[in-house]
């Protein structure tokens, strides 16, 4: 029964993926051509299976003819969900090393790019709240997927996550109990709506959209890993151009800034935690 | 199950070896990697669930026994021959067609991230018949789909004999779904890889 799969079959996979990407671009204006191929292919195939399409070509057919399917397609191709306070040392560093500097600004703008269901945006809101900075802060949490943004606005998550998230919160230096920020019911936890008061959830496509705010901190973690080098470079340039002088950039723990063209514009604040600071054009500018 | 070696196309020299393991994997990796020939020009890529929190620690432990340099696989980095690359904790490790590593935090596959299936399937697409896939001890079924992808692409499938494995479930699942070109006790696997890879 075991048969060697002809090389043409693998090539057929590639053709189907290319046609899907082309369809998304021409029909809907979303360009996934600069996404890293291997993981994009897995996502597209998973999406096809979830939508009961026998082949990626069948999915392409629906993408072309069912305009209403677009939000569902973008949802399947966007940033996966995260955790509250994922990688606690990062949030501890934000709390201890970044917020004290941001506190010197009368207004604090934060761009959290690729917000998925809002986990990191709310984590930031809690940090700012506990630092007494939230009233003068604005968090712009963006994602390509309107469905994800809708979920993010709700702030409702499975209760099974609560235990791990509570541990994360405490490991990140949390001063209260995470349970102070949510109510639990029917196997779900719902975050306190007040946490949302300074978060703006908005659609933004890192592959095509431009600078929209002047930020003191840009947090974009585990998003660039899905992009090819040119698109990574585009995003990093976008982050640089969005940041004020001396502003902070926080990437995912396995993402790399060192080989990007913008690397020289940043100084490493904590390289292991992928925390960087935009160097100002004027050398010796106050920290 | 243990197909004759004649089914392996003699003309194809492997470009890479992918290894997957879970429960009991650290000891198995020490034995396997420790037995590799230091002259191997192939890249070796390891996906181990046992390294859940500490791929760095695993690299450190393996460095002491392996005759080849050991490094955590990094995003965008080229897969290098003669190097043992270890999947980082908490990320799926994939190989792109251009021979570079890619990472993802997509949902767990077979309850695992990194998932052996994800690594093997992308490796099979990249290297086709020039790939050897090795499934070692483990207490779950991850790797079975991946090994099937390796075989379908014409690569060589090696499975640790279940009775020899600390946890038999992973080898058994791989044999059930994918079958194997070689099913051997652990001490025999490194010598086989050396033979396959140093013609």
Interface residues (C-beta under 8 A of the other chain):
Chain A: X2 X3 X4 X5 X7 X10 X13 X36 X37 X38 X39 X42 X43 X80 X82 X222 X225 X226 X229 X252 X254 X255 X256 X259
Chain B: X74 X75 X76 X88 X91 X92 X94 X95 X96 X97 X102 X103 X104 X105 X106 X107 X118 X121 X122 X125 X128 X129 X151 X152 X153 X154 X179
